[in-house]
Amino acid sequence: MNKKATLLAIFIIVIAEFIFLGWMKHSYNTTMAEGKVFKVPATINFSGDFYNRNYILVYIPLFQTKLEGDKNLKEGEEIYVSVYTDRDGLMRLDHAQSSEPATGDYFIARVNYIDKGTVNFKFPVDRMYVTKDDLKKYSIVELSEKVQVKEKKGEDSVTKKKNEVTAQIRIKDGHVVIEKILASGASADKVFTTKGKNLKIKYSDGQTTKDIIEGQELSEEITNKE
């Protein structure tokens, strides 16, 4: 009897997981196809074996906003973060609340902590899924290279990324997916065609050390495709 109960419990768990995964896939595909497009600031994480995965790790630095309504929320509770597009075309956070907004665009996140009316949370997505073949189209050098720039005459140079990296996301019914990575406004997988051995990069600390690129130099061809 105990054996039958155990097998039944395992069967129920497997079915539940199957249903959950099916729902997640449906939600992802629906959001990707029908979600509203936004552009957000982003940083790509090149650590590990970058070219041997089926996703790109993307950090989106949107993690806190003012909290309206119920402020007695606990860690892990859901919040609804209302968003808007600024004059530069980037998505910005307006506020968060514990109930679903009646109007406007929003995404669902979970509370990390609340401090003086500001809620801190983790952005709900940090991966853009791609095939290994498509990963080869992303140039680590071009997307991570830094240059010295003088913003004003007579001032010291400052270090900036050669290409401004942003992410194009889609939002629908509170769900978020990352659709593409943009390099200076163009799709990063079409701007650079990368050939050669994959590189490993040790990043500078911004003060005493420089970026160190290990491995064979890449040959890059700018295709100017959009």
C-alpha positions as CSV (number, residue, x, y, z in Angstrom):
1,M,0.0,0.0,0.0
2,N,2.8,2.4,0.9
3,K,4.6,1.5,-2.3
4,K,1.4,2.3,-4.3
5,A,1.0,5.6,-2.5
6,T,4.6,6.5,-3.2
7,L,4.3,5.7,-6.9
8,L,1.0,7.7,-7.0
9,A,2.7,10.7,-5.4
10,I,5.6,10.5,-7.8
11,F,3.2,10.3,-10.8
12,I,1.3,13.3,-9.5
13,I,4.5,15.3,-9.1
14,V,5.7,14.4,-12.6
15,I,2.3,15.4,-14.1
16,A,2.3,18.7,-12.2
17,E,5.9,19.5,-13.4
18,F,4.9,18.6,-17.0
19,I,1.9,21.0,-16.8
20,F,4.0,23.7,-15.2
21,L,6.7,23.5,-17.8
22,G,4.1,23.5,-20.6
23,W,2.5,26.6,-19.1
24,M,5.9,28.3,-18.8
25,K,6.7,27.6,-22.4
26,H,3.3,28.9,-23.5
27,S,3.7,32.0,-21.4
28,Y,7.2,32.6,-22.9
29,N,6.0,32.1,-26.5
30,T,2.9,34.3,-26.0
31,T,4.9,37.1,-24.5
32,M,7.6,36.9,-27.2
33,A,5.0,37.1,-29.9
34,E,2.5,39.5,-28.4
35,G,4.3,41.5,-25.8
36,K,4.9,45.3,-25.9
37,V,8.4,46.2,-26.9
38,F,10.7,48.2,-24.5
39,K,14.4,49.0,-24.6
40,V,16.3,48.8,-21.3
41,P,20.0,49.4,-20.2
42,A,21.9,46.1,-20.1
43,T,25.2,44.5,-19.3
44,I,26.3,41.1,-20.7
45,N,28.0,38.6,-18.5
46,F,30.7,36.9,-20.5
47,S,32.0,34.8,-17.6
48,G,32.3,31.0,-18.0
49,D,32.1,29.2,-21.3
50,F,30.2,31.8,-23.1
51,Y,30.0,30.1,-26.5
52,N,28.9,26.7,-25.1
53,R,25.5,27.6,-23.7
54,N,22.0,28.1,-25.1
55,Y,21.5,31.5,-23.5
56,I,23.2,34.8,-22.8
57,L,23.3,36.1,-19.2
58,V,22.0,39.7,-19.2
59,Y,22.0,42.0,-16.2
60,I,19.3,44.7,-16.4
61,P,20.0,47.4,-13.7
62,L,16.4,48.1,-12.8
63,F,15.9,46.9,-9.3
64,Q,14.3,49.5,-7.1
65,T,11.4,52.1,-7.1
66,K,9.0,53.8,-4.8
67,L,6.4,51.6,-3.2
68,E,2.8,52.8,-3.1
69,G,-0.1,51.3,-1.2
70,D,0.5,48.5,1.2
71,K,4.1,48.8,2.6
72,N,3.9,45.8,4.9
73,L,5.2,43.4,2.3
74,K,7.6,40.6,3.1
75,E,10.6,39.2,1.2
76,G,9.4,37.0,-1.7
77,E,6.0,38.5,-2.1
78,E,4.9,39.6,-5.5
79,I,4.8,43.2,-6.6
80,Y,3.5,44.9,-9.7
81,V,6.1,47.4,-11.1
82,S,4.5,50.1,-13.4
83,V,6.8,51.3,-16.2
84,Y,6.9,54.0,-18.9
85,T,9.1,55.1,-21.7
86,D,11.3,58.2,-21.3
87,R,12.2,60.8,-24.0
88,D,15.3,58.7,-25.0
89,G,13.2,55.6,-25.6
90,L,14.3,53.7,-22.5
91,M,12.0,52.0,-20.1
92,R,11.8,53.6,-16.7
93,L,10.2,52.5,-13.4
94,D,7.3,54.6,-12.1
95,H,6.3,52.8,-8.9
96,A,5.4,49.4,-7.5
97,Q,2.3,48.2,-5.7
98,S,1.0,45.0,-4.2
99,S,-2.1,44.8,-6.5
100,E,-2.4,44.5,-10.2
101,P,-2.7,48.0,-11.9
102,A,-6.0,48.7,-13.6
103,T,-4.2,50.5,-16.5
104,G,-0.7,50.9,-17.9
105,D,2.2,48.6,-18.5
106,Y,3.8,46.7,-15.7
107,F,5.9,43.6,-14.8
108,I,5.7,41.2,-11.9
109,A,8.7,40.9,-9.5
110,R,9.4,39.7,-6.0
111,V,10.4,41.8,-3.0
112,N,14.0,41.6,-1.7
113,Y,13.5,44.3,1.0
114,I,11.8,47.6,1.6
115,D,13.6,50.6,3.0
116,K,12.0,54.0,3.7
117,G,9.3,53.6,1.1
118,T,11.5,52.2,-1.6
119,V,11.2,48.5,-2.6
120,N,14.3,46.6,-3.8
121,F,13.7,43.6,-6.1
122,K,15.4,41.4,-8.6
123,F,14.5,42.1,-12.3
124,P,12.4,39.1,-13.3
125,V,14.6,37.9,-16.2
126,D,18.3,37.6,-16.7
127,R,18.7,35.2,-19.7
128,M,18.1,35.6,-23.4
129,Y,17.8,32.1,-25.0
130,V,19.6,31.5,-28.3
131,T,21.1,28.6,-30.2
132,K,24.8,27.8,-30.0
133,D,25.1,28.7,-33.7
134,D,23.6,32.1,-33.0
135,L,25.9,32.6,-30.1
136,K,28.8,32.6,-32.5
137,K,27.5,35.8,-34.1
138,Y,28.1,37.8,-30.9
139,S,31.5,39.4,-30.6
140,I,32.9,39.4,-27.1
141,V,35.6,42.0,-28.0
142,E,33.2,44.5,-29.6
143,L,30.5,44.2,-26.9
144,S,33.0,44.5,-24.0
145,E,35.7,46.8,-25.5
146,K,36.3,50.1,-23.6
147,V,37.7,53.3,-25.0
148,Q,39.0,56.6,-23.6
149,V,36.7,59.5,-24.2
150,K,37.0,63.2,-23.4
151,E,33.5,64.5,-22.8
152,K,34.7,68.2,-22.6
153,K,37.7,70.0,-23.8
154,G,40.4,70.3,-21.1
155,E,38.9,67.6,-18.9
156,D,40.5,64.2,-18.2
157,S,39.5,61.2,-20.4
158,V,36.9,58.8,-19.0
159,T,36.6,55.1,-19.8
160,K,33.4,54.1,-21.6
161,K,32.2,51.1,-23.5
162,K,32.9,51.3,-27.2
163,N,29.3,50.2,-28.0
164,E,26.3,51.2,-25.9
165,V,24.7,47.9,-25.0
166,T,20.9,47.7,-24.4
167,A,18.3,45.0,-24.4
168,Q,15.0,44.8,-26.2
169,I,12.4,43.2,-24.0
170,R,8.7,42.4,-24.4
171,I,6.1,42.6,-21.6
172,K,2.6,41.1,-21.6
173,D,0.3,40.6,-18.6
174,G,3.2,41.2,-16.2
175,H,5.5,38.6,-17.8
176,V,8.9,39.6,-19.4
177,V,11.2,38.1,-22.0
178,I,14.4,39.3,-23.4
179,E,14.1,39.4,-27.2
180,K,17.4,40.7,-28.4
181,I,20.7,42.5,-27.5
182,L,21.4,45.8,-29.1
183,A,24.9,47.3,-29.7
184,S,24.7,51.1,-30.3
185,G,21.1,50.6,-31.4
186,A,21.6,47.7,-33.9
187,S,21.0,44.0,-33.3
188,A,24.3,42.7,-31.9
189,D,24.1,39.4,-33.6
190,K,23.9,41.0,-37.1
191,V,26.3,43.9,-36.7
192,F,29.4,41.8,-36.0
193,T,30.4,38.5,-37.6
194,T,33.0,36.9,-35.5
195,K,35.6,34.3,-36.7
196,G,38.4,32.5,-34.9
197,K,39.0,31.1,-31.5
198,N,36.8,32.2,-28.6
199,L,38.4,34.6,-26.2
200,K,38.5,34.9,-22.4
201,I,38.6,38.3,-20.9
202,K,39.8,39.4,-17.5
203,Y,38.2,42.8,-16.8
204,S,40.1,45.8,-15.3
205,D,39.3,47.1,-11.9
206,G,38.9,50.6,-13.5
207,Q,42.0,51.9,-11.7
208,T,45.3,50.0,-11.7
209,T,44.7,47.1,-14.1
210,K,43.7,46.8,-17.7
211,D,41.5,44.4,-19.6
212,I,43.4,41.2,-20.4
213,I,42.3,39.2,-23.5
214,E,43.5,35.6,-23.5
215,G,43.4,33.4,-26.6
216,Q,43.8,33.8,-30.3
217,E,42.8,37.2,-31.7
218,L,39.5,37.3,-33.4
219,S,39.0,38.5,-37.0
220,E,35.8,40.6,-37.1
221,E,34.0,41.7,-40.2
222,I,31.5,44.6,-39.8
223,T,28.5,43.7,-41.9
224,N,26.4,46.9,-41.2
225,K,23.2,44.9,-41.2
226,E,20.3,46.0,-39.2
